[in-house]
Amino acid sequence: MAKKRFRDISRRELLIVVLPALLFVVAAFWIAAQFIKPAPPKSVVMSTGAPHGAYEMYAAHYRTILARDGVTLVERASAGAVQNLERLADPGEEVDFAFVQGGLGIGTGKEGLVSLGSFYYEPVWVFYRGKETIERLTQLKGKRIAVGGAGSGTRKLALDLLRASGVDGANAMLVDAGGLGAVGLLERGEADAIFLVGPARSAAVWSALYAPGFRLMSFAHADAFTRQFPALAKLTLPEGGIDVGRAIPPAATTLVAPMATIVARETMHPALIDLVLAAAAEVHGGPDVFQRAGEFPNARQVDFPLSREAERHYKSGARFLQRYLPFWLATLIERMLVLLVPLVVVLIPVMRIVPGLYSWRMRSRIYRHYGDLGKLEREVAEAPSGARAPDWLKRLDAIESEVELIRTPLAFANQLYILREHVGLVRAAILRKAGGRPSEGAAD
């Protein structure tokens, strides 16, 4: 019976100490788990652009680079930047990120979208045919102008520039055609001028630059346009900048250009954003006719709030583990590192505290009797005679009875025996004070 009572006491003391500590540790791990991002998906969807366009060309490079890290890039062709932005803003569309022409997002108020930065210049190229030199868009009044396909960023920008120059559908014929289709119209004489927007090496621009009889307009109003449209930058294409041997262009040419940006949904996994930016540095980071090596990608001239992951990437580069480990292993370790916080901050200290707390509780079952015993011992020592010996012995018997009921693990048995010895020492002191004669209280 005594053994069973001892086991019950020991278990109760253990539960009192261990259970709260265990609940505290579990709560700490649960809180940490809330900060663990789910594993990055193995595929990501990108809205690109029209067939044979620059967006499609660059997306193909991204697809190859992401595949090295086991991520599949799913491309969705579109009419261009305007449709890309509409897809991103539509929750029903399955799109994670897309190329968007700089300036399209200004004042749109679209929520839930973030920018990953700017990636290259997209010059505005105006090609025309004829003997007359065209340097101002005002000279296009009365002409047939291919302004880009519906849903494209080219069409939006071309109409803005023409409108600012006083050219519209009332005084010119505006044709919804872009890319290689617009180049074909100019070749066949079905258009007098065409607008193209994109890098020099995009299929349509490259074809137009080398097409016989095509002339490239130099923007005389470039400074005015960059003031009126803050998303535009003024660029200079030097003489022979495309081809020195063929003198393309034959003279220095002034162009205006927005930045090509990437816009993503803010729900896009941070690890994938980091991976896309690393791919972008590989694709767009080299020198070109309009940029220096390392100039792109960057965080300048973005229409939407810069993604926090992108901001971190521009400041610090790729995550430490991703520089040395495969992508999936690095992301797994990064996720697991979050669990080290409660392990180091909570679990290890708790493992050190719990044994000491349990030991303190077990010792307190013994030590709490020393207060009454010490008080009684002082009374006996300070009393002038043993007249109160019966009362002292009665109090001592009560203390001794409680001590006999104490059950402790073997590790604390020596302290219990010491307490019993102290009870015996106080009893001997009382008897000495009483003259060594057993009292009636003692006899009882």
N, C-alpha and C positions, 0 to 999 in steps of 0.2 A: 504493500500500500504506500509506504514511504517512497519507494523507488518510483512508483507511478506518479506520485505527487511531485517529486523532483523533476521528472521528465516533463510534466505539464508546465511547471514553472519555467524550466529552461526553454521550452518551445515558445511559451508566451513572451519571454524576454527577447528571444531571437526574432519573433515576428514583430514585436514593438520596434526593434531597431532596424531590421532588414527590410520589412515591407515598405515603410515610407521611403527609404533610400532607393529601393527597386522602382517604386512608382516615379520618383524624381528622375532617375536615369531614363526610364521609358519615355517620360514626358520630354526630356531633353532630346532624345533621338527622334521622337515624333516631330518636334519643332524643327530640327535640322532637316528632316525628310521633306518638309514643305519647301525648302530652298533647293532641293535637287531637281534639276530640269529633267524631263523625260529624255530618253536616248534620242539622238537626232534621227530623223527618218532617212531611209536609204535612197529616197528620190526627192527631187525638188522640181517644181513646175515654173517655167519661165515663159512669159509672153514676149515674143521677139518682134517680128515685123514682116514686111512684104517679102515674097520670094526674091532671092538674089540681092536683097538689100544689105546694108551694113550691119543691122541688128542681127540678121540671120547669120551673116558671116562670122561675127564675133561670138555668137551663141555656140557655133560649132567648135570654136576654140575652147570655150568654157566647158563644153560637154566632154571633150577629150581630157582636160585637166582634172575635172571633178571625178571622172571615171577612175583616175589613178588612186583616188582615196575611197573607192567603192561607192560613190554617190552617182546615181543616174540622173542626168538632166533631161527632163521632159520638155520639149519645145512646143509652144503653141503659136503658129503663125498668126499674124494680125495685119490690119491695114496700116498700122504704124503707131506712133507714140500716143496719139489721142485715144485710140481704142485700147492701148495698153493701160492707160490711166483709168479708163472707164472699167476695165476688167478688174483692176486692183480694188477699186472702190465698191464693186458689186460683190457682196458676200456669197452670192450664188455661183460665182465664177471660181474655178479651181486654178488659182494662180498664186504663186508665192512672191515673185519679184519680176520686174520687167525693165527694159530700157525705156526711158522717158526723156523727151527733149527738154532741155532746161528752159524754164520760163512758163511751161504749160501748167505747172501746179500753183503758180502765184495767184493768190486770192480765190482759189477754188473751195477752200474750207473743207476739204475731204479729210475725215477723221480716220484714225487707225492706220495711217500710212507713215512710213519713215524713209528717209533718204540714206543711201549707202555712200553718197559722195558723187563727185564728178569724175568722168573717165576719159574723155577726149573732146576735142573741138569738133563741132559739126558745122562746117562752113556753109553759107548760103551761096550756091552757084547759080548764076543767071547766064544761060547760054542763048545766043541769038545768031541769026544769019543776015547777011546783007552788007552793003558798003558803008552804011551809016554807023558811026561809032556811038554806042550807047553807054553812057556813064551815069545816067539818072533814071530812076524808075518812072519819072514823069514822062519820059520819052516813049513809054509803052502804051500810051493812050491810043486807042483805035486799033490795037494789034491783037492777035490771037495768042493767048498766054496759057500755057499748061502750068497749073498752080499746085499739082499734087493730087493724089487720090483722096477720096472721102475717108475720114478717120485717121489721116496721117498728120504728123507734126509739120511736115512740109507745107501742106495746104493751109494750116492755121497760121504759120509764120508768113507765108507768101501773101496771104490776104491782109494780114496786119501791116506789112511793109507797103503793099500797094495802096491800101486805104490811107496810110500816113502820107503817101505821095499823091493823093488825089485820084487814084486809079481804082475803078470798081466795075461792076457789071454793066453800068450805064454807059461807060465810055470805052469799054474794051470787051473782048470776048474771052471769058475765063473758062478754061477747059479743065475738068476734073481728071487729070492724068498725071502720073508721076513715074519715077524710076525709068526702067528701060522702055516702058511704053511712051513716056514723054520724049525720050531720045528719038524713038522711031517717028513720032509726029514731026519733030523738027527736021529729021532727015528727009522725010517725004514732002516737006513743004506744007504740012497741015497745021503747023504752028509757027509763029514768028519768034517766040521766045519761050523758054522753059525754066522753071525753078527746080533745082535739086538741092537737097540738104543731106550732107553726110561727109565722111572722110574721103580724101582724094582717091583712095584705092577701092572704094565701093564700086560695084559693077557699072552702075549707071554713070557716075561721075567720070570714071576712068574711060569709059566708052566715049563720052562727050568730049573729054579733053583731047582725044586722038582722032575724033571724027573730022573728016575733011570739010572745010567750009564753016565749021562751028567757031564762034568767037565768044570769049568770056568777058562778061561785063566787070569793070572795076568800079566799085561803089564810091562815087564822088561825095555822097551824103553819109558816109560811114560814121563820122563823128556824130552827126545829128541822130542817126538811128541808135547808136549806143547810149546816147543821153535819153532818148525817148523810151527805149526798151532796155532796162537795166540788165536783162539776162544775156544781152549780146556783147560780144567783145570784137574789137577791131583787129584784123589780121592782115599781114602782108605776105603775099605769095611772090617770092622773088623771081626775076627773069630766069627762065630755065629751071625753076624749082621742081618741076615735075620731070622734065627730061632736058638736060643741058644740050645734048646732041641735036635734038629737034627743036630746041628753043621753045619749049612749052612751059609756061606761057611766053610769048615773044617780048613781053615787058612786065615790069613789076605791077602786080595787081592787088588792089585793096578789096578785102572781103569783110563781111560781118559773120559772126558765128555764135550760136548758143553752145552750151556744154551738153554733151550726152551724159545723162545721169542714170543711176539705177535707183528705182523706188521699190520698196518692199512692204509687205504687211508687217505690222509690229509684232504679229504672232509668229513670224518666221524664227526658227530655232537659232539661238545665238551662235552655236558651233558652225552652222551652215553659213551664216553671215561671215564669220571669220574665214571660212573656206572659200567663199565667193570672192572676198576681197583679196585673198592670197592669189587666186586665179587671175583676178583683174590686174594685179601688179605684174603678173607674167605676160598678160596679153597687151596691156596698154602702157606698160612702164618704159618702153624703149623710146628712142628718139624718132621724130618724124618731121615732116616739113613744117609743121606748125607747133611743135613742142620739143622741149629738151628731155633728155633721159631722166627719168625719175620724177617728172613734173606731175604725172598722173599715175594712179588715181589720187584724188585729194578731196578735202572737205569744203572746198570753196563753192560759192554760188549754188546752194541747194535750196529747193523750193519748199521742202518739208523738213520737219525736225530731224536732225541727224540721229541715227540709231545709236544707242548707248554702246552697243558692241562695236559699231563702226568707229565711234569716237575713241574708244579704247584702242582699237586696232591702229588708227592713225597715230596715236601717241606712243604706243609701245610695240607695235608690230604683232606678229602672230603670237599666240599663247606659247608659253615656255615649253610645255610638253609636246605641242604640235610641231615644234621645230626639230625634235629629235625622235619622235615616235610616230607610228602610223596613226592616221586620224582617229579610227575607232578605238584603238587602245588609249590614246591620249584623252579622248572624251570620257571613256569609262573611268579612267583614273581620276580625272577632274571631278566627276560626279561623286565618286567614292570618297574623295578628300573632304567633302562636306561633312561626312559622318565622323571624320577624325576630330571635329570640333567638340561634339559632346563626349567623345572618347577621352580626349586629352583634358578638356575643361571640367567635365563632370564625372565620368566613370572612374578615372584613376584617383582623383581626390576622394570620391565616395568610398572606393575600396580601401583607402587608407584610414578614413574616418570611422567606418562602420566597426571594425574590430576594436578600436579604442573606445567607441561609444558603448559597445556591448560590454567591454571590460569595465567601464565606468559604472554602468547600471548594475552589474553583478557585485562590484565592490561597494556600491552605495547601499546594497542590502545589508552589508556588514557594518560599514562606517556610520550609518545613521544611529546605531546603538551607542557609539562612543560618546555622543553628546550627552545622553542621560547618564551613562556610566561615569564620565568625567565630572559632571556636575555633582553627582553623589559622592565621588571620591574627594572633591574639594570641601564639601560640607563636613565630611568625616574628619578631614585633616584640620579644618579650622575650628571644629567644635571643642570646647574646653573639657567636656566629659563625654562618656558614652551613654548619657541618659536617653538619647533618642535612638539607641541601637535597635530596638524592635521595629521602629518605623523604617530605619535604613535597610534592615534585612528584608523587610517586606517589599520595599521598592527594588532591592537587588534581586529578590526571587522573581519578581515580575519581568525584570530585564533578562534574567537567565532563562526564563520560560520562553520568551520570544526568540532568544538566541538559539535555543534547542530546535526551534521550528525552521530555522534557516537551512535551505538546501542550495548548494552551489556545485558547479562542475569541479572536477578534481584539481583543475588549475588554480582554483581559489580556495581550496580546502585549508591550506596552511594559514591563510588570513583568518579563517573562521576559528581555527584552533588557538591562534594568538588572542582573539577576542575572548574566548572561553578562559584562557589563562588570566587575562586581565580581570574578568569577573571574579576568579578565584582570589586574585591579589586584593581586590577591593573587599571581598568577604573577610579575608584575613585581617585587613586593616580595621574593619568594623569590630571584629572580635577582640582585637588588641585594645581598641578604644573602650570596649565594654568590660575590660579586665579579664578577657579570655573565657568568661562564663557564658554558656549558651543561654540565650534569652528565650522567653516564652514564645515570642514571635518566631524564633529560629526553630524551636521545638515543633511548633505548628507546621 
